[in-house]
Amino acid sequence: MGRSKAKYELGHSHLERLVHYYHFLGERVDLDETTRVSSQQLAQLLTMDDTQVRKDLAAIGVRGVPRLGYRAAEVVEAIRQVLGFDQIHRAILVGAGRLGGALAAYRGFVKYGLRIVGVFDQDLGKVGTTIGGHFVYSTNELETVIERNNARLAILAVPAETCQALADRLVRAGISGIWNFGPTTLTVPDGVVVRHEHIVVGLAELAYHLQNEPGSPLPVSQDTE
């Protein structure tokens, strides 16, 4: 019997932990009906207390058995339903450069319910070719392809100076979620969700932790004089 649909209010941190559980189980565990996983195993993944794992799973309706743990397949299915991975989210990708090409070629999106239905670029040398198994359309065809495929999600992998204008077009065409890899912050109407992937933020976090490690060498001056 399948699990019944239910609405859950998830905080950002809770959502991220669920994604990590899902990824861990999907990539490293043989998900047959007998496979079990303990809260301790999942806790080690994120270096946290196993009590948090039990709270996270209980909050989405999954409870384990003392000394036996959780059925791994049940945990995966519950997370799939709560996060919407059991549905197909049609997306278009704008930008067929190196980053866009890598995103277009990534096959793991299907595990998260995302299907790219069109790749776009304004470079006429790329239009009409295939990247990552996807046909590259001209950006002039954005609205047509979005409507034809009923796409609601867009991935932006374009330079900063073109991001906002493209976002405006996407919103007018019916896009309600934008995954932005461009190095800029977008302004969108209420009701449109944007996720910004600022790569330099991750770099800054790494640099900060490295320079504060015990015994770290003094930074080298960047002066060229």
Summary of the structure (lengths in Angstrom):
residues: 225
radius of gyration: 21.1
end to end distance: 71.8
largest distance: 71.8
contacts: 595
relative contact order: 0.09
helix: 43%
strand: 17%
